Amino acid sequence: MLNKLCYRINYIWRILATGIAFSLFFLGGAVLGYIIIPIIQLVMKLTGQKKSTKKVIQRLIHYAFRTFIFLLSGFGLMSFRFIGIDKLKQDKGCLFIANHPTLIDYVAIVSKLPTCDNIVKNSLWQNKYVRNVISSAGYIPNIDPEQTFDAIKSTLQKGNNLLMFPEGTRTVPGQPISLKRGAAQIAIRANAPIRIIHLSCQPNTLAKNEKWYKIAPVKPRFTLKVGQLIDPNTILQETGLPSIAARKLTRVLQKQLEKKVIQNDANT
């Protein structure tokens, strides 16, 4: 009886705390986009540091996401393991390719990366709560294919890293991963190395078509494991044609992202 009561209390607390955490997240996004970022932009413009604004804003987002992950952990809503993060910090001009099991995948990754570019779908550019943040961070709008590719190629050539979720949306629990070919085509055309990031959440929570308040029966364990580096040029040399290379690379990426995270890996 006592165990059931404790479980019930914990469950109710996690529902309330989840609501508090996400309310703070959206409030923080509004404050960041409409108060803090404009002030930083003004100060940097007055001091002649406009060229570095993008990196400053990305670092600000990084610290905001670190705080959110800290809240989720501190509230007892989720536990987090990050394996091999140092590899990401050493990569330059690299495509970070990740699977997408939960709503907070991007947040978790960027919480460990002070700077990282990202491709953002058109709907978010129309969202008044986040559009100023993503615009100021120099994120790339996914609107026109050629313009998007030119922006991607330019940022990779400058040594910046770019995060992509090749599924295009969150994975439906119980369904196999299905990748779009865009990530492979970008890697082939831009001759950019690919770093695999595998994400896992057990039990499932914040997945596709799930409401935020439909929490797991027990505290979920979120694991981020950085995988191998893939050279797309090797595949292009094997196949000879970019279109064939992109199809083969997509199959390679899918195979890598379908691998399960080994739970007894050492933390880094």
VEXRO-708953 format. One record per residue: residue number from 1; x, z, y of N, C-alpha, C in turn. Coordinates in pm, 1 decimal. Last residue first. Layout:
<rs>
> zapa:n.c1:n.c3:n.c2:ca.c1:ca.c3:ca.c2:c.c1:c.c3:c.c2
> NUM:X:Z:Y:X:Z:Y:X:Z:Y
...
</rs>
This chain:
<rs>
> zapa:n.c1:n.c3:n.c2:ca.c1:ca.c3:ca.c2:c.c1:c.c3:c.c2
> 268:3138.2:-2055.6:961.6:3250.0:-2082.7:1051.6:3210.9:-2040.9:1190.8
> 267:3063.6:-1931.1:631.5:3030.8:-1950.0:773.3:3157.2:-1985.2:848.9
> 266:3076.3:-2103.3:317.8:3128.9:-2002.4:409.8:3085.8:-2034.7:552.2
> 265:2794.0:-2164.4:106.3:2906.7:-2209.4:186.6:2949.0:-2101.4:282.9
> 264:2573.8:-2100.6:-43.0:2684.8:-2006.5:-46.6:2808.0:-2059.1:24.1
> 263:2386.1:-2303.8:-20.4:2360.9:-2177.8:48.1:2479.6:-2081.3:47.9
> 262:2431.5:-2627.6:62.4:2470.9:-2528.3:-37.9:2470.4:-2391.0:28.5
> 261:2173.2:-2836.2:158.2:2276.4:-2745.4:205.2:2305.4:-2643.5:96.7
> 260:2124.3:-3144.6:-15.6:2083.2:-3008.8:15.7:2201.0:-2928.1:66.3
> 259:2107.0:-3478.6:105.6:2178.3:-3373.5:32.9:2130.9:-3236.6:77.7
> 258:1994.7:-3659.4:272.0:1907.9:-3603.4:167.5:1976.6:-3492.7:87.8
> 257:2198.9:-3752.2:427.6:2104.1:-3658.9:488.5:2010.1:-3595.7:387.2
> 256:2329.6:-3928.0:250.3:2398.3:-3810.2:301.4:2300.3:-3705.5:354.7
> 255:2133.7:-4122.5:208.9:2186.4:-4047.9:93.9:2254.4:-3919.1:140.6
> 254:2107.1:-4220.2:468.9:1993.5:-4156.4:402.4:2039.9:-4070.8:285.1
> 253:2359.8:-4332.0:511.1:2314.4:-4219.8:593.3:2200.0:-4145.6:526.3
> 252:2354.0:-4539.6:321.9:2457.0:-4434.7:314.1:2412.7:-4311.1:391.1
> 251:2144.1:-4693.4:420.3:2132.0:-4632.3:286.8:2233.2:-4519.5:268.7
> 250:2260.0:-4770.1:663.4:2136.2:-4691.8:663.3:2115.8:-4622.4:529.0
> 249:2469.5:-4928.0:570.8:2499.9:-4801.8:638.6:2377.4:-4712.0:643.9
> 248:2325.6:-5146.4:472.5:2404.8:-5063.7:380.4:2435.5:-4927.5:442.3
> 247:2214.1:-5243.1:710.3:2127.0:-5202.2:599.2:2201.3:-5110.5:502.6
> 246:2445.6:-5299.5:857.5:2349.8:-5200.7:908.5:2257.3:-5151.5:797.6
> 245:2561.0:-5501.6:703.2:2632.4:-5374.6:719.5:2537.0:-5264.7:766.3
> 244:2378.7:-5704.3:743.8:2393.8:-5649.4:608.1:2462.0:-5513.1:614.5
> 243:2422.7:-5743.4:1018.9:2288.8:-5711.2:968.8:2293.6:-5648.1:830.7
> 242:2701.7:-5808.0:1040.1:2647.0:-5685.9:1100.2:2510.1:-5646.2:1044.8
> 241:2885.8:-5917.7:757.0:2778.5:-5947.4:851.3:2719.4:-5817.4:907.4
> 240:3085.5:-5810.3:589.8:3113.4:-5930.1:668.6:3009.9:-5962.4:774.2
> 239:3108.1:-5597.4:409.1:2992.4:-5686.4:403.1:3011.8:-5816.7:480.2
> 238:3351.5:-5468.8:462.7:3311.3:-5494.5:324.1:3201.9:-5601.7:315.9
> 237:3353.6:-5442.8:736.9:3457.5:-5524.6:674.8:3420.8:-5560.9:531.1
> 236:3140.9:-5265.8:765.1:3131.3:-5399.7:824.0:3234.6:-5493.6:761.9
> 235:3243.9:-5037.2:646.2:3129.8:-5103.6:584.1:3114.7:-5245.7:637.4
> 234:3444.1:-4980.5:833.3:3480.1:-5001.8:693.0:3368.0:-5077.1:620.4
> 233:3303.0:-4930.4:1063.0:3385.2:-5050.9:1057.9:3426.3:-5083.9:915.3
> 232:3188.2:-4680.9:1038.7:3103.9:-4798.7:1013.0:3183.2:-4928.3:1002.7
> 231:3310.0:-4403.9:894.2:3358.8:-4513.5:976.8:3276.2:-4638.2:947.5
> 230:3192.8:-4074.1:903.6:3177.3:-4206.4:842.5:3224.5:-4312.9:940.7
> 229:3274.3:-3746.4:824.9:3281.7:-3849.6:926.7:3279.6:-3985.2:856.8
> 228:3055.6:-3500.4:666.5:3170.6:-3588.9:676.1:3160.5:-3685.9:792.4
> 227:2874.3:-3230.0:825.9:2926.5:-3303.8:712.0:3042.3:-3395.7:745.4
> 226:2774.9:-2913.0:917.0:2838.4:-3035.8:963.6:2907.2:-3103.4:845.5
> 225:2473.2:-2751.2:879.1:2600.9:-2778.3:815.2:2654.5:-2913.3:862.0
> 224:2259.5:-2499.8:960.6:2317.3:-2623.6:1012.5:2454.8:-2641.2:950.3
> 223:1970.1:-2334.6:858.7:2111.6:-2361.6:831.8:2150.2:-2497.8:887.6
> 222:1743.6:-2074.2:892.3:1782.8:-2205.5:942.8:1933.5:-2223.2:921.7
> 221:1509.8:-1907.3:720.9:1655.0:-1913.4:735.9:1692.4:-2057.3:772.6
> 220:1213.2:-1727.4:823.2:1285.6:-1846.1:776.7:1435.4:-1835.1:803.0
> 219:1056.0:-1437.8:707.7:1144.2:-1491.1:811.7:1224.0:-1610.5:759.5
> 218:754.3:-1529.1:531.2:872.6:-1445.0:551.1:962.3:-1511.9:654.8
> 217:545.9:-1709.7:569.6:513.0:-1573.7:522.6:629.4:-1476.4:535.4
> 216:577.3:-1893.0:883.0:605.8:-1875.5:740.5:574.4:-1731.9:698.2
> 215:305.5:-1956.5:1115.8:439.5:-1912.1:1080.2:452.9:-1894.1:928.9
> 214:141.5:-2119.4:1307.2:135.9:-2120.5:1161.3:273.6:-2083.4:1107.2
> 213:181.0:-2140.9:1576.9:138.5:-2010.1:1527.5:121.6:-2006.0:1375.3
> 212:241.5:-2407.7:1622.0:347.4:-2308.3:1641.0:311.4:-2172.9:1580.7
> 211:113.4:-2623.2:1364.1:98.7:-2552.7:1490.1:203.7:-2442.4:1498.8
> 210:249.6:-2912.9:1213.7:223.9:-2769.0:1203.7:213.3:-2707.5:1342.6
> 209:331.0:-3176.8:1219.8:186.4:-3150.1:1208.9:153.3:-3001.7:1190.7
> 208:654.6:-3097.8:1100.3:562.1:-3201.3:1149.1:417.4:-3161.4:1119.3
> 207:735.4:-2743.6:1137.8:752.8:-2878.0:1083.4:648.9:-2973.1:1143.2
> 206:764.8:-2472.4:1175.9:772.8:-2561.5:1292.7:796.1:-2706.2:1248.9
> 205:911.5:-2417.5:852.5:837.0:-2369.6:968.0:858.3:-2466.0:1083.1
> 204:981.0:-2359.5:507.8:951.7:-2451.5:616.6:875.0:-2381.8:728.4
> 203:1185.8:-2063.1:433.6:1082.9:-2163.0:405.7:1053.5:-2249.8:527.9
> 202:1439.5:-2278.1:537.9:1368.5:-2224.8:421.9:1316.8:-2084.8:450.9
> 201:1572.2:-2562.0:666.7:1497.8:-2442.9:704.5:1412.9:-2398.9:586.2
> 200:1860.5:-2751.9:754.0:1770.8:-2702.4:650.5:1700.3:-2578.2:702.5
> 199:2050.3:-3036.7:844.3:1972.3:-2920.0:883.2:1876.0:-2881.8:771.8
> 198:2360.9:-3189.3:872.8:2248.0:-3161.2:783.8:2182.6:-3029.9:822.7
> 197:2515.4:-3443.6:1034.9:2472.4:-3304.2:1052.6:2350.2:-3282.6:963.8
> 196:2788.2:-3666.7:1028.6:2663.7:-3622.3:967.2:2638.4:-3474.4:997.4
> 195:2915.6:-3879.4:1265.2:2931.0:-3745.0:1207.5:2793.6:-3699.7:1156.9
> 194:3050.0:-4198.4:1285.4:2929.1:-4119.0:1267.3:2964.5:-3984.7:1203.7
> 193:3222.6:-4401.5:1529.1:3218.9:-4318.5:1408.3:3093.2:-4232.4:1405.7
> 192:3123.1:-4717.9:1655.3:3134.8:-4574.1:1678.8:3132.3:-4496.9:1547.7
> 191:3082.5:-4987.6:1726.9:3200.3:-4946.9:1650.1:3229.9:-4797.7:1670.7
> 190:2852.7:-5078.2:1831.9:2940.0:-5004.6:1923.7:3070.2:-4961.6:1857.7
> 189:2738.1:-5199.7:1607.8:2760.5:-5278.8:1729.7:2858.1:-5211.2:1825.4
> 188:2729.4:-4984.0:1422.8:2798.5:-5109.1:1391.1:2834.6:-5184.4:1518.7
> 187:2577.3:-4791.0:1560.0:2711.5:-4758.2:1512.9:2793.0:-4883.7:1485.1
> 186:2338.1:-4933.2:1599.1:2415.8:-4886.6:1713.7:2559.8:-4859.7:1672.7
> 185:2257.2:-4967.9:1334.3:2284.5:-5084.6:1417.1:2368.3:-5048.0:1539.0
> 184:2213.8:-4701.2:1257.7:2317.9:-4780.3:1191.2:2354.9:-4902.5:1274.4
> 183:1999.2:-4636.3:1428.6:2125.0:-4561.1:1435.2:2239.8:-4639.8:1373.3
> 182:1791.4:-4820.8:1350.5:1852.0:-4821.6:1482.9:1986.6:-4752.2:1490.9
> 181:1649.6:-4819.3:1119.0:1781.1:-4881.0:1113.5:1856.6:-4875.1:1246.8
> 180:1498.7:-4505.3:1024.6:1493.0:-4633.4:1092.9:1636.2:-4688.0:1101.0
> 179:1456.5:-4335.8:713.6:1535.0:-4364.1:833.0:1501.0:-4500.0:892.1
> 178:1283.9:-4088.8:565.0:1275.7:-4233.7:587.6:1344.2:-4265.2:720.3
> 177:1289.5:-3843.5:314.2:1339.9:-3887.5:444.1:1331.2:-4040.0:452.8
> 176:983.8:-3768.7:133.6:1124.2:-3810.4:141.9:1162.2:-3853.6:283.2
> 175:779.7:-3474.5:187.1:794.8:-3619.2:186.7:943.2:-3656.3:193.7
> 174:775.1:-3204.1:215.2:742.0:-3258.1:83.7:755.5:-3408.2:72.9
> 173:689.4:-3216.3:557.7:731.5:-3136.4:441.4:683.4:-3196.4:310.3
> 172:793.9:-3492.3:742.1:675.2:-3426.5:687.9:717.5:-3347.4:563.4
> 171:1045.2:-3469.4:988.8:1010.8:-3497.8:849.9:882.4:-3423.9:811.3
> 170:991.1:-3573.2:1327.9:1018.2:-3470.4:1227.7:971.4:-3513.6:1088.1
> 169:1118.5:-3902.4:1414.5:1024.5:-3791.9:1428.9:1056.6:-3688.4:1321.7
> 168:1334.1:-4067.7:1370.7:1246.4:-4095.7:1483.3:1145.7:-3987.0:1511.9
> 167:1531.6:-4059.5:1188.6:1394.8:-4064.5:1136.1:1294.6:-4097.2:1247.2
> 166:1770.1:-4027.4:1330.4:1730.0:-4163.0:1289.9:1592.7:-4172.6:1223.3
> 165:1841.9:-3862.3:1596.5:1763.8:-3830.7:1477.9:1706.1:-3962.5:1427.7
> 164:2158.2:-3825.0:1762.8:2042.2:-3905.5:1725.3:1974.8:-3848.5:1600.6
> 163:2382.5:-3755.8:2026.4:2303.3:-3701.6:1915.9:2181.3:-3789.8:1890.5
> 162:2702.2:-3858.4:2117.9:2559.0:-3885.7:2130.0:2485.9:-3836.4:2005.8
> 161:2990.1:-3778.9:2319.9:2919.5:-3782.2:2191.7:2769.7:-3798.7:2215.0
> 160:3217.1:-3967.2:2525.2:3106.1:-3872.8:2509.4:3043.8:-3887.0:2370.8
> 159:3405.6:-4156.8:2569.3:3444.0:-4042.5:2487.3:3337.1:-3937.7:2472.7
> 158:3328.0:-4383.2:2689.5:3385.9:-4281.5:2778.3:3429.6:-4156.9:2701.5
> 157:3204.6:-4512.7:2486.0:3335.9:-4562.2:2527.2:3406.8:-4465.1:2621.2
> 156:2958.6:-4378.3:2488.0:3050.3:-4360.2:2375.0:3191.5:-4404.5:2411.3
> 155:2845.2:-4475.2:2726.0:2877.1:-4332.4:2715.4:2972.4:-4304.4:2599.3
> 154:2823.0:-4753.4:2664.8:2900.9:-4707.2:2779.7:2941.8:-4560.9:2765.8
> 153:2650.4:-4755.5:2446.5:2786.5:-4807.1:2431.6:2876.5:-4756.5:2543.1
> 152:2418.0:-4652.8:2572.8:2480.6:-4583.1:2459.8:2626.4:-4625.7:2445.3
> 151:2362.7:-4849.9:2761.8:2390.3:-4713.2:2807.5:2460.3:-4632.7:2698.3
> 150:2317.0:-5065.9:2590.4:2425.8:-5074.0:2688.9:2464.2:-4935.1:2738.6
> 149:2090.2:-4972.8:2450.6:2217.0:-4993.3:2380.6:2333.7:-4998.5:2477.7
> 148:1901.6:-4968.7:2660.6:1935.5:-4845.5:2589.3:2069.6:-4859.8:2518.3
> 147:1892.1:-5236.0:2722.3:1938.2:-5142.1:2823.5:1980.3:-5009.9:2759.9
> 146:1789.5:-5331.9:2478.2:1921.1:-5374.3:2523.7:1977.0:-5281.8:2630.5
> 145:1531.6:-5191.3:2454.9:1636.7:-5187.1:2352.2:1776.5:-5222.5:2403.2
> 144:1385.0:-4982.1:2692.3:1423.1:-5120.6:2665.8:1541.7:-5122.5:2569.5
> 143:1363.7:-4693.9:2612.1:1256.8:-4778.8:2663.3:1283.1:-4925.2:2630.5
> 142:1478.0:-4413.8:2590.4:1458.4:-4512.8:2484.3:1338.7:-4600.9:2521.2
> 141:1711.9:-4296.0:2828.5:1572.1:-4325.1:2793.8:1562.7:-4434.9:2688.3
> 140:1962.3:-4059.2:2785.4:1933.8:-4202.8:2783.1:1788.7:-4227.5:2744.0
> 139:2060.8:-3800.5:3017.0:2013.5:-3846.2:2886.6:1963.9:-3991.2:2896.8
> 138:2158.7:-3672.6:3239.3:2211.0:-3804.3:3206.8:2170.6:-3854.5:3070.8
> 137:2050.3:-3443.1:3328.8:2152.6:-3430.1:3224.9:2211.9:-3564.3:3184.2
> 136:1852.2:-3531.4:3496.4:1971.9:-3472.9:3557.2:2086.1:-3459.6:3457.2
> 135:1662.7:-3608.6:3302.4:1718.8:-3707.2:3394.7:1850.1:-3656.7:3454.6
> 134:1599.7:-3370.1:3180.5:1663.7:-3474.6:3100.3:1724.4:-3582.9:3188.5
> 133:1489.3:-3227.8:3403.9:1601.7:-3174.5:3326.9:1674.2:-3286.4:3253.2
> 132:1279.0:-3381.9:3486.8:1388.2:-3360.1:3581.0:1511.9:-3307.6:3509.9
> 131:1110.4:-3375.4:3258.2:1170.9:-3501.8:3301.1:1286.1:-3481.8:3398.9
> 130:978.6:-3144.3:3178.1:1116.0:-3165.7:3130.7:1184.1:-3287.8:3190.7
> 129:728.1:-3129.2:3294.4:801.7:-3005.5:3272.7:948.7:-3029.5:3237.4
> 128:611.0:-3379.6:3301.5:654.0:-3320.6:3428.4:738.0:-3194.3:3411.2
> 127:682.5:-3643.2:3099.3:643.9:-3502.4:3095.7:699.0:-3430.1:3218.8
> 126:783.7:-3892.0:3086.8:659.4:-3878.3:3162.0:612.1:-3732.8:3169.9
> 125:993.5:-3862.3:2921.5:1025.3:-3899.2:3060.1:901.3:-3889.6:3148.4
> 124:861.3:-3822.1:2684.4:922.8:-3706.4:2749.2:963.2:-3736.1:2892.7
> 123:784.5:-4080.9:2616.7:681.5:-3982.2:2648.4:738.2:-3859.5:2719.6
> 122:1020.7:-4217.7:2547.9:955.8:-4245.5:2676.1:855.4:-4137.8:2715.6
> 121:1279.9:-4013.7:2399.8:1166.1:-4105.7:2393.9:1091.0:-4109.1:2526.4
> 120:1624.2:-4007.8:2455.3:1496.9:-3938.7:2474.4:1383.2:-4039.7:2477.3
> 119:1935.1:-3948.5:2316.9:1836.0:-4051.9:2344.4:1699.1:-3984.7:2347.2
> 118:2202.1:-3760.2:2463.1:2088.4:-3768.6:2373.8:1998.7:-3884.9:2415.0
> 117:2531.3:-3606.9:2479.5:2426.0:-3697.3:2526.0:2315.9:-3707.5:2420.8
> 116:2668.6:-3290.6:2534.4:2629.0:-3388.6:2434.1:2518.3:-3474.8:2492.5
> 115:2852.3:-2990.8:2578.8:2809.0:-3120.0:2632.7:2776.4:-3214.3:2517.3
> 114:2861.6:-2756.9:2420.6:2854.9:-2747.5:2567.1:2810.8:-2877.6:2634.4
> 113:2690.5:-2693.0:2134.5:2767.8:-2800.0:2197.8:2754.7:-2790.3:2349.7
> 112:2518.7:-2512.3:2028.5:2658.2:-2501.2:1986.0:2748.0:-2607.0:2051.4
> 111:2276.5:-2582.7:2121.2:2318.1:-2444.8:2148.7:2463.6:-2421.9:2110.4
> 110:2239.2:-2829.9:2010.6:2294.9:-2825.1:2146.8:2334.8:-2683.1:2185.9
> 109:2125.0:-2748.7:1762.0:2251.1:-2823.5:1768.5:2316.0:-2808.7:1905.3
> 108:1888.8:-2613.6:1838.0:1991.3:-2544.6:1758.9:2126.0:-2615.2:1768.5
> 107:1747.6:-2816.6:1974.1:1785.3:-2693.4:2043.6:1899.3:-2622.6:1970.3
> 106:1701.6:-2999.2:1768.6:1784.3:-3038.2:1883.6:1835.4:-2915.0:1957.3
> 105:1533.9:-2836.9:1602.5:1660.6:-2892.8:1554.8:1754.6:-2927.8:1670.1
> 104:1284.7:-2722.0:1642.0:1397.5:-2670.3:1720.2:1532.7:-2727.0:1677.4
> 103:1097.1:-2829.0:1470.2:1080.5:-2853.9:1613.1:1205.3:-2816.3:1692.4
> 102:1260.1:-2952.2:1166.8:1184.7:-2857.6:1248.6:1179.7:-2899.1:1395.7
> 101:1402.1:-3155.2:1025.2:1296.9:-3079.3:957.1:1209.8:-2992.7:1047.4
> 100:1573.0:-3410.8:1048.7:1486.4:-3350.2:1150.8:1371.8:-3269.8:1088.3
> 99:1925.8:-3501.1:1022.9:1788.1:-3502.1:976.1:1704.4:-3413.2:1068.0
> 98:2155.5:-3660.8:1253.0:2099.5:-3542.8:1186.7:1961.3:-3571.6:1129.7
> 97:2454.7:-3779.2:1375.5:2332.2:-3819.1:1307.9:2279.7:-3701.3:1226.3
> 96:2638.9:-3838.4:1649.4:2598.8:-3727.2:1564.7:2462.0:-3761.9:1505.7
> 95:2883.1:-4067.2:1716.3:2739.4:-4054.2:1695.9:2714.5:-3935.8:1603.1
> 94:3154.7:-4013.8:1946.9:3099.8:-4011.3:1811.1:2946.8:-4003.6:1814.5
> 93:3353.7:-3963.8:2137.5:3293.6:-4095.8:2124.5:3224.4:-4116.4:1991.9
> 92:3515.1:-3714.1:1946.6:3504.7:-3783.6:2074.6:3447.2:-3923.1:2050.7
> 91:3522.2:-3389.9:1790.3:3486.3:-3532.1:1789.7:3475.7:-3587.0:1930.9
> 90:3553.5:-3118.6:1810.2:3675.3:-3199.8:1812.2:3645.7:-3349.5:1820.8
> 89:3305.3:-3010.8:1785.0:3374.6:-2987.1:1911.6:3501.2:-3070.7:1923.6
> 88:3244.2:-3071.5:1521.8:3171.2:-3136.8:1629.2:3245.0:-3125.0:1762.0
> 87:3414.6:-2896.2:1385.7:3431.8:-3041.2:1369.5:3363.9:-3116.0:1483.9
> 86:3314.8:-2644.4:1438.6:3439.8:-2685.1:1504.9:3464.8:-2834.7:1492.4
> 85:3097.9:-2608.7:1264.5:3073.4:-2647.0:1403.3:3199.4:-2696.5:1473.6
> 84:3077.1:-2532.3:995.1:3159.6:-2646.9:1032.4:3143.1:-2694.5:1174.7
> 83:2760.5:-2395.7:1002.5:2875.6:-2421.8:915.7:2949.4:-2547.2:963.3
> 82:2557.1:-2145.8:1099.0:2618.8:-2266.9:1150.0:2751.6:-2286.7:1076.5
> 81:2248.3:-1992.7:1043.4:2384.7:-2010.9:992.8:2435.2:-2144.6:1044.0
> 80:1999.1:-1763.2:1151.9:2071.1:-1888.9:1171.1:2210.3:-1882.6:1109.6
> 79:1663.3:-1652.1:1108.7:1806.7:-1625.7:1100.3:1878.0:-1760.8:1101.8
> 78:1373.7:-1583.0:1313.0:1452.4:-1671.0:1226.9:1593.6:-1616.1:1218.0
> 77:1254.6:-1359.1:1428.5:1170.9:-1473.5:1392.4:1241.5:-1569.0:1298.1
> 76:1366.6:-1135.9:1543.7:1343.7:-1134.2:1399.6:1259.3:-1249.6:1351.0
> 75:1440.7:-1141.3:1802.6:1301.8:-1103.9:1776.9:1270.3:-1096.2:1627.4
> 74:1698.8:-1243.3:1771.5:1680.3:-1103.3:1811.8:1539.3:-1053.3:1787.3
> 73:1648.2:-1512.0:1706.5:1717.6:-1425.5:1611.9:1690.7:-1278.3:1642.6
> 72:1518.2:-1597.9:1936.8:1454.7:-1616.8:1806.1:1516.1:-1524.8:1701.6
> 71:1718.0:-1531.5:2127.6:1587.6:-1466.2:2129.3:1517.0:-1477.8:1994.4
> 70:1923.7:-1705.7:2054.7:1948.7:-1561.3:2051.4:1816.7:-1484.7:2049.3
> 69:1798.8:-1944.7:2113.2:1833.8:-1915.7:1974.1:1859.9:-1766.3:1955.6
> 68:1787.1:-1911.1:2393.4:1663.7:-1922.9:2315.1:1689.6:-1892.6:2167.8
> 67:2058.4:-1906.0:2463.5:1974.8:-1789.4:2491.2:1847.6:-1791.8:2407.2
> 66:2130.2:-2163.2:2392.1:2195.0:-2048.5:2326.5:2111.3:-1922.6:2343.7
> 65:1977.8:-2301.4:2577.7:1943.2:-2311.1:2435.7:2009.5:-2199.2:2355.2
> 64:2115.6:-2234.0:2811.0:1973.3:-2201.5:2799.0:1930.3:-2202.9:2653.6
> 63:2365.1:-2342.0:2757.6:2352.6:-2196.3:2768.8:2206.0:-2152.3:2759.3
> 62:2293.5:-2617.6:2752.2:2358.8:-2553.9:2637.2:2340.7:-2401.9:2641.6
> 61:2205.7:-2655.2:3012.8:2110.4:-2669.1:2902.7:2164.6:-2600.0:2777.2
> 60:2456.0:-2624.0:3137.4:2346.3:-2532.9:3170.9:2239.5:-2535.3:3061.1
> 59:2590.7:-2841.5:3037.4:2637.2:-2706.1:3002.8:2528.8:-2602.8:3031.9
> 58:2441.3:-3042.6:3160.3:2442.6:-3033.3:3014.1:2491.1:-2896.0:2969.0
> 57:2506.3:-2992.6:3427.3:2368.2:-2974.6:3383.0:2361.8:-2962.2:3231.6
> 56:2780.8:-3057.8:3421.7:2738.2:-2923.8:3461.4:2597.0:-2895.3:3411.4
> 55:2775.2:-3325.9:3352.6:2836.7:-3230.0:3261.0:2794.0:-3087.4:3293.1
> 54:2642.1:-3433.4:3583.5:2589.3:-3450.8:3448.2:2644.3:-3345.8:3352.5
> 53:2815.4:-3378.2:3802.2:2686.0:-3311.7:3790.5:2631.1:-3317.3:3648.4
> 52:3049.1:-3499.7:3866.3:3053.0:-3408.0:3752.5:2919.6:-3337.7:3728.9
> 51:3000.7:-3647.0:4095.3:3033.3:-3717.6:3971.8:3028.5:-3627.6:3849.2
> 50:2965.1:-3463.4:4307.5:2848.7:-3528.1:4248.4:2878.1:-3594.0:4113.6
> 49:3115.5:-3297.5:4468.5:3139.9:-3297.3:4323.8:3027.4:-3366.4:4247.5
> 48:3100.5:-3233.7:4744.8:3165.4:-3357.3:4701.2:3194.2:-3365.2:4553.3
> 47:2954.0:-3023.4:4832.3:3097.8:-2997.0:4807.7:3170.2:-3118.8:4751.9
> 46:2702.4:-3127.3:4844.9:2763.3:-3080.3:4969.3:2913.6:-3056.6:4954.3
> 45:2660.8:-3173.9:4573.1:2662.3:-3286.9:4666.7:2731.6:-3247.5:4796.2
> 44:2659.5:-2917.5:4474.3:2764.9:-3008.4:4430.4:2774.9:-3130.1:4522.3
> 43:2428.2:-2815.8:4599.3:2558.6:-2753.2:4622.1:2671.8:-2848.8:4586.8
> 42:2232.3:-2988.3:4493.1:2255.3:-2981.6:4636.6:2393.1:-2924.8:4667.8
> 41:2249.2:-2929.9:4220.8:2273.8:-3066.2:4268.5:2304.2:-3068.1:4417.5
> 40:2176.6:-2659.6:4220.7:2309.9:-2699.6:4175.7:2344.2:-2838.2:4227.4
> 39:1909.5:-2684.0:4310.3:2006.2:-2605.5:4387.9:2148.9:-2645.7:4351.6
> 38:1793.8:-2840.0:4105.7:1802.2:-2891.4:4242.6:1902.0:-2816.0:4329.8
> 37:1832.9:-2649.9:3884.9:1903.3:-2778.1:3889.3:1906.1:-2837.5:4030.0
> 36:1660.7:-2429.2:3959.7:1804.5:-2413.2:3939.6:1878.9:-2545.2:3952.9
> 35:1397.3:-2555.0:4007.4:1461.3:-2457.8:4097.5:1613.6:-2459.1:4081.0
> 34:1307.2:-2738.6:3823.5:1255.9:-2747.4:3959.9:1315.9:-2645.9:4057.5
> 33:1432.2:-2700.7:3573.1:1414.6:-2834.4:3627.7:1380.3:-2839.2:3775.1
> 32:1433.0:-2420.9:3532.8:1557.5:-2496.6:3529.1:1542.5:-2630.0:3602.3
> 31:1160.0:-2365.3:3541.2:1250.4:-2302.6:3639.3:1381.4:-2380.3:3648.7
> 30:1078.4:-2516.7:3318.4:1024.1:-2545.5:3451.4:1113.9:-2488.1:3561.5
> 29:1222.1:-2392.9:3112.6:1241.6:-2535.4:3139.4:1193.1:-2573.2:3277.7
> 28:1115.9:-2134.6:3120.9:1256.7:-2155.1:3155.1:1286.5:-2300.1:3187.4
> 27:861.0:-2190.4:3029.5:878.0:-2137.5:3164.2:1021.9:-2159.4:3211.4
> 26:924.0:-2271.2:2771.0:864.4:-2368.5:2863.0:873.8:-2321.3:3008.0
> 25:1038.1:-2027.4:2674.6:1110.1:-2154.3:2665.4:1055.5:-2254.6:2767.5
> 24:841.1:-1838.9:2707.6:964.3:-1825.4:2785.2:1042.4:-1955.6:2786.8
> 23:667.8:-1941.0:2514.7:623.5:-1931.9:2654.1:744.2:-1920.6:2746.6
> 22:820.3:-1904.5:2287.6:794.1:-2041.0:2332.2:738.5:-2044.5:2474.4
> 21:826.7:-1619.6:2277.1:949.8:-1697.7:2280.5:925.7:-1838.4:2334.8
> 20:554.0:-1547.0:2260.2:635.3:-1502.1:2373.7:758.4:-1591.2:2389.1
> 19:486.1:-1663.5:2013.0:417.5:-1703.8:2135.2:496.5:-1667.4:2259.3
> 18:657.3:-1514.6:1848.3:671.2:-1659.9:1855.3:604.8:-1713.5:1981.9
> 17:554.5:-1259.1:1881.0:688.0:-1287.5:1932.9:713.7:-1437.6:1942.3
> 16:306.7:-1286.1:1748.0:312.1:-1252.1:1890.5:446.3:-1290.3:1951.8
> 15:400.5:-1346.8:1488.2:310.1:-1438.4:1558.0:316.1:-1413.3:1709.0
> 14:554.7:-1120.3:1433.0:621.1:-1250.0:1440.0:532.0:-1355.7:1505.8
> 13:358.5:-918.9:1428.6:464.0:-917.0:1531.1:529.0:-1053.7:1545.5
> 12:217.8:-994.1:1201.5:150.3:-997.3:1330.8:252.7:-999.7:1443.6
> 11:422.4:-946.8:1011.3:364.0:-1080.3:1025.6:296.2:-1095.2:1162.2
> 10:468.0:-672.9:1033.8:575.9:-766.9:1063.0:522.3:-906.9:1088.8
> 9:219.8:-578.4:949.7:267.2:-547.7:1085.2:375.6:-647.0:1126.8
> 8:221.4:-670.5:685.5:117.5:-715.5:779.1:160.5:-693.3:922.9
> 7:437.1:-531.1:577.2:439.0:-677.4:578.5:339.7:-729.9:682.0
> 6:343.4:-270.4:602.6:465.4:-310.8:674.7:473.9:-463.2:686.3
> 5:125.7:-286.3:426.0:103.5:-254.2:567.2:222.8:-298.6:651.2
> 4:251.7:-337.4:184.1:157.1:-435.4:237.1:132.5:-413.9:385.0
> 3:397.4:-99.7:155.6:468.0:-227.8:167.5:377.3:-335.7:226.2
> 2:191.5:85.6:128.9:279.7:94.1:244.8:353.9:-37.6:266.3
> 1:82.7:0.0:-120.2:0.0:0.0:0.0:86.7:0.0:126.1
</rs>
